[in-house]
Structure formats: C-alpha cells, structure tokens
C-alpha cells in the first residue's frame, strides 16, 4: 500500500482504455482529482464507466479534449498537476498502415505529452506505460540475452515497422521519453514495462488487443489446439497498483518489468478448462509449430510466418524482481486473472456473438 501525499490533481492520458480504467479507479478511491484528457469527452459509451467510478468514490474526475496527434492539446488538462500518467497508445496487432496507426500516436504522442510536461511547472513526475515489447521483439531474442532472461537493461532491437510494428512503436516511444526526460531536471520519469495484460475490464467495450487474445480461447479459433507461444502475463489490477507505486514511491526511477508469470498461450488457456471446459471449446492440446507456420498467412490477425518461427516453442522468461523490491508489486495467480476475464466476457455475451 503506497502512501499518497498529494492533493493536487493527477492527469491520466488514455483514461478510456483498459489499463487506465483501473489506474483511474485506484486514484479516485484514494480521493484524488483525476484530469482525464480524452479524444471525445462527449462519447458517453467511452466515459460513462469513469463517471460512475468517480460518483462512487472519494475522488472526482474532470474530462478534457485532447489527441496524441494534436500538439499542445494536453495543456489545459495538465495545468496544476504534479503527476502525469501517460498510458495512451494504440495496442493493436492487425494494422494496415503501421506508421500511421501505431508509430505516430505512440512516438509523436509521447513527445506531445512530455513536451507539455516541460511547459507545465507543477509537474514533478511522469509515469509512462511502456511495455515488455520495448524490451524484446521475439522470444528468439531470449537466446541473445546475457543471463537467458529479459530484464530492464535490455532493449528491443529486433522489431521494425514491418516486423512486430506494435513492439517497434513502444520501443521508439519509450526511447523518446528517456531522451526528453534526460534533457531536464524538474520532473522524473518512471517507466513501467508490463507484459500481456489480462483480467476484467472496467470499460464495457474494451478494444485492447488483450481481449482478442483471450476471446480466441473460447470462440473456437483454437479448437484444434493452442500454440506454445511463450509470453508473460500480468493482471490489470496488479498493474494498476504498480502504477500508483511508481507514482508515489519516493525515489522510484528507471524501468520496471511488470509481469506476474512466464507462460505461453497453451498453458494460459488450460487454466480455463476446470471451470469452462465442458461449455466452451477451450484448447485441450498444443498446435504443432509447423502447422501454424503453414497457415499463418491465412490466419489473419497480423500473424506472419516470421513471427511463428521466432516465437512458437520458444520460452519467454523475464525477471520481475525489480518491481517486487522497489515498488512492492505483488502478483495474483494467473488462474484468477484468466477466469475473472473469461467470466466477464461470457456475461457480456462475447462468445454468443462469435
Ligand atoms: P486500450 O484499451 O486500447 O487503450 C488505449 C488508449 O489509448 C485508449 O484510451 C485510446 O483512446 C488511447 N488512444 C489511442 N490513440 C489515441 C490518440 N490518437 N489520441 C488520444 N488517445 C488515444 O489499450 P490498453 O491495453 O489499455 O493499453 C494501454 C497502454 O498499456 C498502452 O500504452 C499499451 O501499449 C500499454 N500496454 C498494454 C498491454 C496489454 O496487454 N494490454 C501490455 C503492455 C503495455 P480511445 O478510447 O479514444 O480510443
């Protein structure tokens, strides 16, 4: 539990998003005033849950209109804030124009928000939601790590605009953040690098790629088997608490891997079997790498043969020790996160529409 020592408003970019929803909830429950710059404050479907959270909390929320691609648009929302959470960035795998849909909002948006922090004298700390995607591109990269494990010293050098463009967008955006932060001394930058985020959402219609990933475990896509595609996973509620710790822990600095579990797609899906296996086509066996490689170009969803070759049957392993030691992060069992998320998707009719 962090000690919150401010009464100043705090700004959260991307407040309408999956991850940010839980951060906003934590801040509101702590009694803080949240400034939420969003693309369209009048979009009831996107902000209603945030208004409801504020109404049932000790805190308050104010909406502002801003866009990552509009320079200067975060000024009004940031005025008077000591703390800025920059979470806004598109998380999509299947894109047509990676530069426009991913890299521009990630990179130019980070520049836009952090240059605003430079102009806003009240700002003391910026917490950036980066990603493990800024640390590694493919699981094959693990073979080139000094200790056979991903840690905060490592940067993603394998992603490009063509190969893993989302990971590329997060890498260039985080580098830009460190570059801007390093040219001044008034505010500190603290970076969180979460792995794949799972767990229930507070927004009713989440667009985050996390939901597409878990949906395929129950909609029949993986009926014939799930690949042993290694990755890390973290619960969205644990990640939100880590954001608050990054914001309010005196002396916090640097990057922090926020990842509860080293796992893979098959293993994660198996956690759903005891409760849902008799009602939903949860994968019961592994999909051979050669088969996925063969069908990859037809599979859609941004899947490529190169990605299959460099990720399937290759483990993902990260050291989250720094988050535990320096931020006091705790990680709940993955089965809890997966089952809570899946149950919510059932209640929302996600699978009946499939
Ligand atoms: P999400 O639900 O899709 O949230 C993305 C947010 O970014 C939304 O609030 C969206 O606003 C906002 N956004 C996108 N383009 C924008 C623009 N041009 N101007 C202003 N706002 C814009 O995704 P998420 O999973 O919560 O991701 C949040 C952050 O966590 C991202 O930085 C992502 O890279 C990072 N992350 C996520 C995961 C994961 O597994 N989910 C893992 C590691 C890191 P609208 O509501 O208006 O679209």
Boltz pocket constraint, residues with backbone or C-beta under 6 A from the ligand:
constraints:
  - pocket:
      binder: B
      contacts: [[A, 13], [A, 14], [A, 15], [A, 16], [A, 17], [A, 18], [A, 19], [A, 20], [A, 37], [A, 38], [A, 39], [A, 40], [A, 46], [A, 66], [A, 67], [A, 68], [A, 69], [A, 86], [A, 87], [A, 88], [A, 89], [A, 90], [A, 91], [A, 105], [A, 129], [A, 130], [A, 131], [A, 132], [A, 170], [A, 193], [A, 194], [A, 195], [A, 196], [A, 197], [A, 198], [A, 206], [A, 207], [A, 208], [A, 209], [A, 210]]
      max_distance: 6.0
